[in-house]
Amino acid sequence: MGCNRNCGLLTGAIFGAVLAIFGGILIPVGDNLIGKAIKKEAVIVNGTIAFQNWLVPGSSVYRQFWIFHVQNPSEVLETGARPKLEQRGPYTYRVRYLPKENITENSDGTISYMLPNIARFEPDMSVGTENDTITCLNLAVVYNGTFDGLYKVNTGQNDIKKTAIIESYKDKRNLSYWEGHCDLVNGTDGASFPPFVKKDQVLRFFSSDICRSIYGVFQGEQNVKGISLYRFAVPREAFASPAEVSDNYCFCTDQVISKNCTLAGVLDISACKAGRPVFISLPHFLHASESILHDVEGLSPNEQEHETFLDVEPITGFTLQFAKRLQVNLLVKPAAKIEALSKVQKPYIFPLLWLNESAVIGDEKAEMFRNKVTGRVQMLNMLQMVLMIAGSVLFIAFMGSYFICRSKKLK
C-alpha cells in the first residue's frame, strides 16, 4: 500500500516536472509556428498582409508644412540684418493615398514599382488656405503630380532577412550625389523592415526627400492602440560633423561653408536639386551647430516636436506609426551684383519651411493586427506561464509529500 502510494507520488512529481518542462519548450515551438506564419505573411507577394500594406498605406498619411514668415524684410534687404522668423502653419496635405504604379514582380525575388507624388490639400487640418500671403525667399519646388522611383525591393521570398530592402533606386545601387559609402542606397523605404526586429539593431532606410540613406536607433517602447512597438529615432550623430563622427566625411561637400567640415546639423543636397543651393536639416535646426541657429532669430528646437522617429512592430517589422520631420533651407551668400543679396555680410543658412509627414495605424487595422499577431503571441506566453507555474507547484507539492511520507515510513 505504501509502495503504491509512493509510486503515485512519484508519478505526480514526474507529471509536474513534465508540465514544467513542457511549458519551457512550448514557447520555442510556438515561436517557430508563429514565426512561419509571420514569414508567410511578411513577404511582399500578392495575397499577403505585407503586400496589401505595401501596395497602399492602410492609414492616412499627412504632410504638414510650417512656413517661416520674415517679419523684418526691409531690414534684411537694406542693411543685411538677421532675419526675424515666425513659423506659420500647419498647411496640411494628404499624401500616399494612391497605390504604387508600374508594379512588376521579377524572377529574382524582387518587385519593382513607381511611387506617385500626389498631394491633396486638407483645409480642415490647416490654419489657412493655399492662397495665404507669406514673406519668404522664393524656392520653386513642385512635387504634386510627379513620380518617385523606379524602386526595386526584395520581396523576402528567397531570404526573409531581406524583406523590403531596396535593391536599386532608378536602376542603380548608388545615387551619384556623394562619395564613398554615403552614396549607397541602404535599407528599406521606412514603411516596413525585415521581421523579428531587435532593440540593438540599427534600422536603415532611404529617403529621396533628403537624397540619402539614414538610420534609426532604439529609443524606447511604445504602446499604440494596444500594440507594443519599438521606437527608433534618427540620432543626432546622423547629422553630426565629420569632426565628431568620421563616417560622415562624405557628406561634407564644401570646406568653406562647412568651416572645414566642423558644422553639424545641415546637409547640402544641391547636387540632387539641379544645383540649387538647398540645404536640409531637422526642424528649427535641431542638433545643428550653435552658429547656424544664431544666424537667424525666432527658432526654438526641441526633440519632442522636431525629431524623426519610426514605431515598429518587432515581430512583423511593420511601421505602425511614424513622424518624418525635416526642414528645407537655402544658402544665402553675398552677391554685389544682385540687389537683394548686396547687403548680405556673410554666407548663412536661411530656413524656408519645415514639414512633418506622419501617420498612425487606423482603428480597423489595429484590431486586425491585435487579433492576428499580438493576440496569438500573448496567448502563447500566457499558456506557457500557466503550464510552468502549474507544473512547478505540482512538482514541489508531490515531492514534498513524498519526502514526508518517506520520513514517516523510516520512523
Secondary structure, 3 states (H helix, E strand, C coil): CHHHHHHHHHHHHHHHHHHHHHHHHHHHHHHHHHHHHHHHHHCCCCCCHHHHHHHCCCCCEEEEEEEEEECCHHHHHHHCCCCEEEEEEEEEEEECCCCCEEEEECCCCEEEEEEEECEEECHHHCCCCCCCCCCCCCCCCCCCCEEEEEEEEECCCCCHHHCCCEEEECCECECCCCCHHHHECCCECCCECCCCCCCCCEEEEEECCCCEEEEEEEEEEEEECCEEEEEEECCHHHHCCCCCCHHHHHHCCCCCCCCCCCCCCEEECHHHCCCCCEEEECHHHCCCCHHHHHCCECCCCCHHHHCCEEEECCCCCEEEEEEEEEEEEEEECCCCCCHHHCCCCCCEEEEEEEEEEEEECCHHHHHHHHHHHHHHHHHHHHHHHHHHHHHHHHHHHHHHHHHHHHHHHHC
